[in-house]
Amino acid sequence: MLVFALYAIHIVVCVVLIMVVLLQSGKAADLAGAFGGGGSQTALGSRGAATVLSKATTICAVIFMLSSLALALVGSRRGGSVLENVKLPAQSAPAPEGAPAGSAPQGSAAPGAATPAPAAGSPGSAAPATPSQAAPAGQTAPAAPAKPPGSPK
């Protein structure tokens, strides 16, 4: 319940701070200020008496900072993350090493039955060449790298 009160105070102070800042006029808002006149020896222009708007700006700024700090502390004590409540889609079983991901076993084997991998020297052991990897007649295709550079282990 206290958190909702902090949120309400924070939102009200934000709106009031925006209005108070926008209502104030600049230090040199006249025609001379547009051409660089109206300055004095101080760094930020002449400093007159503090008006009601400048005092309200200071008060609202302090309340805004304190409410921001309080909301940050309350949020950090709750802990956790919003993403902890997100349900992930079901993950499928990993594919065997010999088969590419997402491919179904060939032949008339029952679903879930393991298919033996071809022997190392047999013609079916190499992956089929893509048109960009196909070698001209009478030549052999270059060997593809085992792992692309920069890929995770």
N, C-alpha and C positions, 0 to 999 in steps of 0.2 A: 504494500500500500504506500509505503514511503517512496518507493521508486516512481510511482505514478505522480506523486506530488512534486518530486524533483523534475520529472519531465514537464509537468504543467508550468512550474516556475521558469524552467529553462526556455520553453517556447514563448511564454509571455515576455520574458526579458529580451529575447531575441527580437521580437516584433517591436517592442518599445525602443530598443537600442537602434534599430534601423530607422525608425521614425525620427528619433532625436538627432541622429547624425545627419539625416537628410534635411532637417529643418534648419540646421545651422548655416549661416552664411560664411563665406571665406574671409580670411583676414583682410584681403585687399579686393573686395568685390566691386569696387567702383571702376570708372573708366581709367583712372590713373594706374590701377593695379594691373590692368590688361597690358600696359606698355612698360611695366617694370617700376613704376613709381609707387609711392606710398610706403616704401621700406624705411627702416630705421637702422640703427647701429646694432640691434640685437640679431641673433642668428635666424630666428624664425619670424621676424616682423615685430611690430609693436605689440605689447602685451597690456591689454586693458583689464578692467575689473572682470572677474569671472561672472558670467551671466547664469541665469537659471538653467539654460540649455546645456552649458558646459559642465555644470555641476551634475545635472541629470545624466549626462553622458558618462562621467566618471563613475557615478554610483552604479549605473547599469552595466558598465564594463567590468567592475569589480564583482558584481553579482553573477554576471555571465561567466567569468573565469572560475569563480567558486562552484557554481552549479555544474560547469563542465568537469571540473576536477572531481566533484562528488559522484557524478554519473560514471566517470571513468573508474573510480574506485569500486563502486557497486558492481559495475560490469566485470571487473577483473576478479572479484571475489566469487562471482557465480561460477566462473571457470567454464571449461568446455568450449565447444564450437557449434555453430549452427549446422555445420556439415556432419556432425556426429549423428544427427537424427535422420539423415538421408539414407534410404534403403538402396543398396546397390543391386543391379540385375544379377541373376544367378549366373555363376561362372560354369562353363562347360569343362569337361575333363580334358587335360592336355593331350594333344595329338602325339602319336609315337614319333620318335626321332627320324625315322626313315620317310614318313609321309608328311607332305606339306600341310600346314594348318588349314582346316576346313574341307579337306578332301575325304571322300568316303572310300572304304576299302573296295577294291575291284574284285570281280568274280562272284561266285555264288556262296560266299562265306556268310554265315549267320551274323546278324548285327552283334557287335561286341566281341566277336571272335578275332583273335590276333592272326594277322597274315604274316608269313615269314618274309624277311627282307631278302632281296636277290643277292646272290654271291658277288664278291667284289669284282671278279673278272667277267661276269656275265654281261650281255649286251643291255639288259634292262636296269643295270645299276646306276647309270649316269642319267642325269636329268635331261629331258629333251631340249635341244637347242632352239632358241628363239630365232626369228629371221635375222635379227641383227648379229647373232652369234654364229650363224651358219657359215661354214667354210666353203670356198669354191671346190669343185670336183677335184679329187686327187690330193687335197690338202686337209690337214686336221685343224679343228677349231681350237683357238687358244683356251687354256684352262681358266675358268671363272674363279675369282678369289673366294676363299672359304667364308670370309666375313667382310662386309663393307667397312671401310674405315669410319670411325666415329660411332659405330653402333654399340649399344650396351652389351655387356657380357652375358 
